[in-house]
Amino acid sequence: MMKKLLLIPVLIIFAFSGCITEYVYLSTYVYKNQTSYSITVKAHSCFLEKDSVFIIPPSESHMLEFMVDGSHYSPPFWGDYISISDYIVVSNGEKQFIHKFYPPDPETNNLYQEETYKLVKERKRHRTYEYIFTDDDFVNAEPIEPSDGSVSE
């Protein structure tokens, strides 16, 4: 009888130990370049030592992935930490525009805002979003100073 009583708490612990599960959620963001220029994307975060920079040649794409433990998907460009002073500079070599994390500009397709992206695939705990750069993105962009051709802030 005593062995049966000792078995009950062990079975209860064993039964409930599988119920507490943390999942990893993966968000994939695909950036496609449908312009006739190479596009440079520079993401600045005050929590990182170096800016994250990637170049997308015409008709090509670049993919970023963000994983989050818990119960939700990562918004775009939200690594482990995000700051209100973070920003993204997008340039086509002639013009550039800046997306600020804060304050978000409702007039632009801010790359920090999930609404800017198209959800193209959803699987269990994995979503793939897409953003397509077009020439229209650069119509109202600021001209880059011709001094050395680099992306300025």
Secondary structure, DSSP 8 states (H G I E B T S, - for coil): -HHHHHHHHHHHHHHHHTT---EEEEEEEEEEE-SSS-EEEEEE-TTSSS-EEEEE-TT-EEEEEEEEEESS---TT--S---TT-EEEEE-SSEEEEEESSS--TTS--TT-GGGSEEEEEETTEEEEEEEE-GGGGTT-EE--TTT-----
